[in-house]
């Protein structure tokens, strides 16, 4: 059994579980099933880790946006909706593309 990939991984992030033996035909159907389950668990763990990283990044970004809105509200005497609109406008003009 070589190169089993888990169907749990996204198409752009394929993985492989390679099992090797010094004996010919060392793995039977039960071993293959165990390998597939192991690959699925590994894929789920990697995916959960990536989602955690993305959540942390989103929370950090939200925090920075909140801070920027607060500064704009104080400096320009506007409410939070207007401050966010000003940030959006600035972002569009400052972002190339």
C-alpha positions as CSV (number, residue, x, y, z in Angstrom):
1,X,0.0,0.0,0.0
2,X,1.7,3.2,-1.1
3,X,0.5,6.7,-1.6
4,X,-2.9,6.5,0.0
5,X,-4.4,10.0,0.1
6,X,-7.2,11.0,2.3
7,X,-10.4,12.2,0.8
8,X,-10.7,14.6,3.7
9,X,-8.0,16.9,2.3
10,X,-8.9,19.8,0.0
11,X,-8.0,19.2,-3.6
12,X,-5.2,21.8,-3.5
13,X,-3.5,20.3,-0.4
14,X,-3.1,16.6,-1.1
15,X,-1.2,14.4,1.2
16,X,0.1,10.9,1.2
17,X,0.6,8.1,3.7
18,X,3.4,5.7,2.6
19,X,3.9,2.4,4.4
20,X,6.9,0.3,3.7
21,X,7.9,-3.2,4.6
22,X,10.9,-5.4,4.1
23,X,8.5,-8.3,3.1
24,X,6.7,-8.6,-0.2
25,X,2.9,-8.4,0.2
26,X,3.3,-7.5,3.9
27,X,0.0,-5.6,4.1
28,X,-3.5,-7.1,3.8
29,X,-6.9,-5.5,3.4
30,X,-7.2,-4.8,7.2
31,X,-3.8,-3.0,7.1
32,X,-5.0,-0.9,4.2
33,X,-8.2,0.0,6.1
34,X,-6.1,1.0,9.1
35,X,-3.9,3.2,6.8
36,X,-6.9,4.9,5.3
37,X,-8.3,5.7,8.7
38,X,-4.9,7.0,9.9
39,X,-4.6,9.2,6.8
40,X,-8.1,10.6,7.4
41,X,-7.3,11.4,11.0
42,X,-4.0,13.1,10.0
43,X,-5.8,15.2,7.4
44,X,-8.5,16.2,9.9
45,X,-5.8,17.3,12.4
46,X,-4.0,19.3,9.8
47,X,-7.2,21.0,8.6
48,X,-8.2,21.8,12.2
49,X,-4.8,23.4,12.8
50,X,-5.1,25.6,9.7
51,X,-8.6,26.7,10.6
52,X,-7.3,27.7,14.1
53,X,-4.6,29.8,12.5
54,X,-7.1,31.5,10.2
55,X,-9.4,32.3,13.1
56,X,-6.5,33.8,15.1
57,X,-5.5,35.9,12.1
58,X,-9.1,37.1,11.5
59,X,-9.5,38.1,15.2
60,X,-6.2,40.0,15.1
61,X,-7.3,41.8,11.9
62,X,-10.7,42.7,13.5
63,X,-8.9,44.1,16.5
64,X,-6.7,46.3,14.3
65,X,-9.7,47.6,12.3
66,X,-11.5,48.4,15.6
67,X,-8.5,50.3,16.8
68,X,-8.2,52.2,13.5
69,X,-12.0,53.0,13.7
70,X,-11.5,54.4,17.2
71,X,-8.7,56.7,16.1
72,X,-10.7,58.0,13.1
73,X,-13.8,58.5,15.3
74,X,-11.7,60.5,17.8
75,X,-9.7,62.5,15.3
76,X,-12.5,63.3,12.9
77,X,-15.5,63.4,15.2
78,X,-17.5,60.8,13.3
79,X,-19.5,57.7,14.3
80,X,-18.3,54.1,13.8
81,X,-20.2,53.6,10.5
82,X,-18.6,56.7,9.0
83,X,-15.2,55.7,10.3
84,X,-15.5,52.3,8.8
85,X,-16.6,53.8,5.4
86,X,-13.5,56.1,5.6
87,X,-11.3,53.0,6.2
88,X,-12.9,51.2,3.2
89,X,-12.3,54.1,0.9
90,X,-8.7,54.5,2.0
91,X,-8.2,50.8,1.5
92,X,-9.5,50.9,-2.0
93,X,-7.3,53.8,-3.0
94,X,-4.2,52.5,-1.2
95,X,-4.5,48.9,-2.5
96,X,-2.9,48.3,-5.9
97,X,-5.0,46.4,-8.4
